[in-house]
Amino acid sequence: SMYMTVANSQKVIFVANDGVHGNEIWESDGTAAGTILGGDHAPGTQGINQAKIFPAMGAGLCLFRGDNYNGWNSELHSYQASLTVGTAGTLTAEVDVNPQAGRDGNGAFNNAKGVVDAGYGVGLFSAVAYDTLGASLGTELWRTDGTPAGTVFIKDIRTGSSSSSPQNFCQAGTLMYFSADDGTVGNELYFSNGVPEGQPGHSFGLAADVKPGGTWDSGTPSYITYAGNGKVVFAASDGTIGNGYTSQLFWSNGASFGPIIHYVVEGGLTIPTPVYQPRELVYHNGLVYMGAEPKLITGERHGEIFSTNGSTATKRTDMDFSSWPRIIHFDDANQQVYFVASYGSTLPPQAPAGTLAGEHLWVVDSAFATTPVRLTNEFNAD
């Protein structure tokens, strides 16, 4: 959520408006007594404008974006959560990414995400950069440890005033993977270890050029997800499937990449088949789960749950949903998986008796050895 993050094993940090302070940072341990205001950072009833909390970076350190209508621009701020129940944390620093008068972060922190680098927590994000003469370098790659001194520019990926717009950040080991457009190979998958260009240990590179051919031939990676063993998996289009923009599942370890397939048995033949249109990827216990399509039929949606170990994929359900299933909870204690998926007005044979059109909550055993059970009709997961 853009308004909540888990700060440590004891607390969550979130943005809320109590009707007195406006949008502010709050802490909660899940009890009424342990839910407290984290500080009135923007005094008055308006509170923090455009507030967004990013994933916690360890030891209770949280970053958030916002302004207070009076002094702050849309900049990056850090909040140190308290480890004591009922005690508020502290606003530890304000990071002015572009300290030149009249300039701010321009809302470019939307994709910040924590990564462990050299033994301490840092976050990579995108923001507008300026050269020493004040000329814009576009939206490019930065890092921060939550302090002004530890917030530095990493690299101008797309030289000149145009933006490479890094986004879709995902940590895998000591590297952060993300999508960006360097203006030459197009919007593709890159990696960085967070060390600024020109400093010892700097590592940056193209992790996958899924659709070669130049800036107008882009793979456009999305849903970049850690898959274990230094790998990420992601959705991208190589231009060979469907209408040329249909995505499929790929893997990368930074040095090489390739498609991930599953095997379909038809007419006695085992046919290697792409995982089409993967969505809502989530890593759990060594596997990445997702909603995807086992086949492509123009104008129709046939969604199932798939899993992958980063090398091959397996179709885990056979329900012929009319949407991409989205896993919302792994109940390891009871060996169950909860997910939401929908059916349209025309129900397939796999739909349980009494199923209505709409989105439903489902449960299945964690091995996916049984048929999913519908728990609700017309369930809205939002």
PyMOL commands that set and color helices and strands:
alter all, ss='L'
color gray80, all
select strands_A, chain A and resi 4-6+12-17+23-28+36-37+49-53+61-67+75-80+90-95+113-117+120-130+136-144+152-155+167-172+175-181+187-192+204-208+222-228+231-236+248-252+257-259+261-266+269-274+276-284+287-293+304-308+313-315+326-331+336-343+358-365+373-374
alter strands_A, ss='S'
color yellow, strands_A
deselect
rebuild
show_as cartoon
